[in-house]
Amino acid sequence: MSGDGPSTSTEEPEPGDENGLVATYRRYVQSDVSRREIYSGFGLFFAGVTFGIVAFVVFLYSGTYPTGSEPYWYIREVAIVAGSLMVPAVTVSVVILLPVGRRTRAVSAVGTLISLVSIVWFTQVYPWQWSSANDMSVISLYAVGVALLVGATGAALVAQYVDRVTERPGEGAEADADVSSEDDVTDEDVRADIDDAMADSSLTWGGVEAEPTTKRLKFDMPDAAEVGNVDETVDAATETRSASGSVDDAVDGLRKFQGGEDATARTESPDEQVSALAAMRERQQADDDVETGVERPGLIARLRRRLFH
């Protein structure tokens, strides 16, 4: 509720051994709560769950009797009363277990009282006087009580959520101190850490360890006269060719440079190339005959000589 503050219990937690339920509640919900409040809250919660189960089972059991009979109405009245008690028991248990203010507890008490009055009124008029204008009055009164209980329960849940997400002053100061201590790191400290880390390490180039010694290269520069002779030799040995010449001209120039003659017959068309090739074959055949001095007869000439001579 608006303006509520968390309620403070004047009773100190009782010393001694604590069971798992009490220890878990004091660890996760609220530590400065007496055992009586803890047991009362959990007792009402489990009682509400029990009322709901009993109401469901009894209501089903009432169907075994003939509709309209006296046992049928009495058993159904028990089921309705048990179901009506479930809602106040569960909601009040939540208000007791969670840390809420006094106003929230007061609203919860008023809602519980109104709900109980409506339930008692229901037992007085049900079933024989239920339809004589009493049904709407009882239901409306019970609805008001349930609305107050739901409002108090919602306020308790919201207060618990706000208490969890709100940072406590002591924890906030400690967290700020830790952050400030971590931020007090200077560039000198970082540089010193890097130097300490690199002191025991060695750098390599591609996995090859550096050699402890180094070698120097020494160049002997020639004199100016020797450089001039080298340039003349290079110029004499350089052969240039104009861009307009053909490959054959370049080959002829190379042969002339080596001391040979141009013996290559160049033609411009395929027919001239074939004629030049046939002439070259004839010259080679004549050269072979001159060199050996003996004419080599063919196969037909040898057969003619054998047959006619």
C-alpha positions in Angstrom: 0.0 0.0 0.0 1.1 3.6 -0.5 3.2 5.0 2.3 3.9 1.6 3.9 7.2 0.7 5.3 8.5 -2.7 6.1 7.3 -3.9 9.4 9.9 -4.5 12.1 9.4 -7.4 14.5 10.3 -6.7 18.2 11.0 -10.4 18.8 14.5 -11.6 18.1 15.0 -14.8 16.3 15.2 -17.6 18.8 18.6 -19.2 19.1 19.2 -22.9 18.7 19.0 -25.3 15.8 16.5 -24.4 13.0 14.8 -26.8 10.7 15.1 -26.5 6.9 11.9 -24.5 6.4 12.8 -21.8 8.9 16.4 -21.6 7.8 15.4 -21.3 4.1 12.9 -18.6 4.9 15.4 -16.5 6.9 18.0 -16.9 4.2 15.9 -15.9 1.1 13.0 -13.9 2.5 13.5 -12.2 5.8 15.9 -12.9 8.7 14.4 -10.8 11.6 11.1 -12.8 11.9 10.1 -15.0 14.8 9.4 -18.7 14.4 5.7 -18.1 15.4 5.1 -15.8 12.3 6.9 -18.3 10.0 4.9 -21.2 11.2 1.7 -19.2 11.1 2.2 -18.2 7.6 3.1 -21.6 6.3 0.4 -23.2 8.3 -2.3 -20.9 6.8 -0.9 -21.6 3.3 -1.1 -25.4 3.6 -4.5 -25.1 5.3 -5.8 -23.1 2.3 -4.5 -25.8 -0.1 -6.2 -28.5 2.1 -9.5 -26.6 2.0 -9.4 -26.5 -1.7 -8.7 -30.2 -2.0 -11.5 -31.0 0.5 -14.0 -28.8 -1.3 -13.3 -30.5 -4.7 -13.6 -34.0 -3.2 -16.7 -33.3 -1.2 -18.4 -31.6 -4.1 -17.9 -34.6 -6.2 -19.2 -36.9 -3.4 -22.4 -34.9 -3.2 -23.3 -36.1 -6.7 -23.7 -39.6 -5.4 -26.9 -38.6 -3.6 -30.2 -37.8 -5.3 -30.5 -34.2 -6.4 -32.7 -32.2 -3.9 -32.4 -34.6 -1.0 -31.3 -33.3 2.4 -27.9 -35.1 2.4 -27.2 -33.7 -1.0 -27.7 -30.1 0.2 -25.7 -30.5 3.4 -22.7 -32.1 1.7 -22.7 -29.5 -1.0 -22.8 -26.8 1.7 -19.7 -28.2 3.3 -17.9 -28.2 -0.1 -18.9 -24.5 -0.7 -17.7 -23.5 2.8 -14.4 -25.3 2.4 -13.8 -23.6 -1.0 -14.7 -20.2 0.4 -12.2 -20.6 3.2 -9.4 -21.5 0.8 -9.0 -18.0 -0.6 -8.6 -16.1 2.7 -6.2 -18.7 4.1 -3.8 -18.5 1.1 -3.9 -14.7 0.8 -3.3 -14.1 4.5 -0.4 -16.5 4.5 1.3 -14.5 1.8 0.8 -11.3 3.8 2.3 -12.8 6.9 5.3 -14.4 5.2 6.4 -11.4 3.2 7.8 -8.2 4.7 4.9 -5.7 4.5 3.8 -2.6 6.4 1.1 -2.3 9.0 -1.4 -0.8 6.7 -1.2 -3.8 4.4 -1.7 -6.1 7.3 -4.7 -4.1 8.5 -6.3 -4.3 5.1 -5.7 -8.0 5.0 -7.3 -8.4 8.4 -10.4 -6.4 7.3 -10.8 -8.5 4.2 -10.5 -11.7 6.1 -13.1 -10.5 8.6 -15.6 -9.6 5.9 -15.0 -12.9 4.1 -15.7 -14.9 7.3 -18.9 -12.9 8.0 -20.2 -13.7 4.5 -19.3 -17.4 5.0 -21.3 -17.5 8.3 -24.2 -15.7 6.7 -24.1 -18.3 3.9 -24.4 -21.2 6.4 -27.5 -19.5 7.9 -29.5 -19.1 4.6 -28.3 -22.1 2.6 -30.0 -24.1 1.2 -33.6 -23.3 2.2 -33.5 -19.5 2.2 -30.9 -19.1 -0.4 -33.2 -18.0 -3.2 -35.2 -15.4 -1.1 -33.0 -12.4 -2.0 -30.1 -13.6 0.2 -27.9 -15.0 -2.5 -26.8 -11.7 -4.0 -26.1 -10.1 -0.6 -23.9 -13.0 0.5 -22.0 -13.2 -2.7 -21.5 -9.4 -2.8 -20.2 -9.3 0.8 -17.8 -12.2 0.1 -16.6 -10.4 -3.1 -15.7 -7.3 -1.1 -13.7 -9.3 1.3 -11.8 -11.2 -1.4 -11.0 -7.9 -3.2 -9.4 -6.5 -0.1 -7.4 -9.7 0.4 -6.2 -9.7 -3.2 -5.1 -6.0 -2.9 -3.2 -6.7 0.3 -1.5 -9.8 -1.3 -0.5 -7.8 -4.4 1.0 -5.0 -2.2 3.0 -7.6 -0.3 4.3 -9.2 -3.5 5.3 -5.7 -4.9 7.0 -4.8 -1.7 9.0 -8.0 -1.8 10.1 -7.4 -5.4 11.1 -3.8 -4.6 13.1 -4.9 -1.6 15.0 -7.4 -3.8 15.9 -5.1 -6.6 16.7 -2.1 -4.4 20.4 -2.0 -3.7 21.2 -2.0 0.0 23.5 0.8 1.3 26.2 -1.5 2.8 26.4 -3.7 -0.3 26.5 -0.6 -2.6 29.3 1.0 -0.7 31.3 -2.2 -0.8 30.7 -2.6 -4.5 31.8 1.0 -5.2 34.9 0.5 -3.1 35.8 -2.6 -5.1 35.2 -0.8 -8.4 37.3 2.2 -7.4 40.1 0.0 -6.2 40.1 -1.9 -9.5 40.1 1.4 -11.4 43.2 2.8 -9.6 45.7 1.3 -12.1 48.2 3.7 -13.8 50.1 3.4 -17.0 53.3 2.8 -15.2 51.8 -0.3 -13.5 50.7 -1.6 -16.9 54.1 -0.9 -18.5 55.9 -2.6 -15.5 53.7 -5.7 -15.9 54.5 -5.9 -19.6 58.2 -5.6 -19.0 58.1 -8.3 -16.3 56.2 -10.6 -18.7 58.7 -10.0 -21.6 61.8 -10.4 -19.4 61.8 -14.2 -19.5 60.6 -14.5 -23.1 62.6 -14.5 -26.3 61.5 -13.3 -29.7 62.0 -15.5 -32.8 61.7 -14.8 -36.5 59.5 -17.6 -38.0 60.5 -20.0 -35.2 64.2 -19.5 -35.8 66.2 -18.5 -32.8 68.4 -15.4 -33.2 72.1 -16.0 -33.4 74.3 -14.5 -30.7 76.8 -13.2 -33.4 76.3 -11.3 -36.6 78.2 -11.2 -39.9 79.1 -8.2 -42.0 79.3 -8.1 -45.8 82.3 -6.2 -47.4 82.3 -4.9 -51.0 85.4 -4.0 -53.0 84.6 -1.2 -55.4 86.6 -1.2 -58.7 88.5 1.7 -60.0 87.2 4.2 -62.6 89.4 2.8 -65.4 88.1 -0.7 -64.8 84.5 0.5 -64.8 85.1 2.1 -68.2 86.5 -1.1 -69.7 83.5 -3.0 -68.4 81.2 -0.6 -70.1 83.0 -0.8 -73.4 82.9 -4.6 -73.3 79.2 -4.6 -72.6 78.5 -2.2 -75.4 80.6 -4.3 -77.8 78.7 -7.5 -76.8 75.3 -5.8 -77.1 73.4 -6.4 -80.3 70.4 -4.2 -81.0 67.6 -4.8 -83.5 65.2 -2.3 -84.9 61.5 -2.7 -84.3 60.7 -2.9 -88.1 62.9 -6.0 -88.7 61.5 -9.6 -88.9 62.6 -12.7 -87.1 64.5 -13.9 -90.2 66.5 -10.7 -90.3 67.3 -11.2 -86.6 68.5 -14.8 -87.3 70.6 -13.7 -90.2 72.1 -10.9 -88.2 73.0 -13.3 -85.4 74.6 -15.7 -87.8 76.6 -12.9 -89.4 77.7 -11.8 -86.0 78.9 -15.4 -85.3 80.8 -15.5 -88.6 78.4 -17.7 -90.7 76.5 -17.0 -93.9 72.8 -16.7 -94.5 71.9 -20.1 -96.0 68.2 -19.9 -95.3 65.9 -19.5 -98.2 63.1 -17.1 -97.3 59.9 -17.1 -99.3 56.8 -15.2 -99.1 54.2 -17.9 -100.1 53.7 -21.6 -99.4 54.4 -22.6 -103.0 57.7 -20.8 -103.1 58.6 -22.5 -99.8 57.8 -26.0 -101.2 59.9 -25.2 -104.4 62.8 -24.0 -102.3 62.6 -27.2 -100.1 62.7 -29.5 -103.3 65.6 -27.5 -104.7 67.5 -27.9 -101.4 66.8 -31.7 -101.4 68.2 -31.9 -105.0 71.3 -30.0 -104.0 71.8 -32.3 -101.0 71.5 -35.4 -103.3 74.0 -34.0 -105.7 76.4 -33.2 -102.9 76.1 -36.8 -101.7 76.9 -38.2 -105.2 79.9 -36.0 -105.5 81.2 -36.9 -102.1 80.9 -40.7 -102.6 81.7 -40.9 -106.4 79.5 -43.9 -106.8 76.0 -43.8 -108.1 73.6 -45.9 -106.1 71.2 -47.7 -108.6 67.7 -48.2 -107.6 65.8 -51.5 -107.2 64.4 -51.4 -110.7 67.8 -50.8 -112.3 69.4 -53.7 -110.4 66.6 -56.0 -111.5 66.9 -54.8 -115.2 70.7 -55.4 -115.0 70.2 -58.9 -113.6 67.6 -59.9 -116.2 69.0 -58.4 -119.4 72.7 -58.6 -118.9 
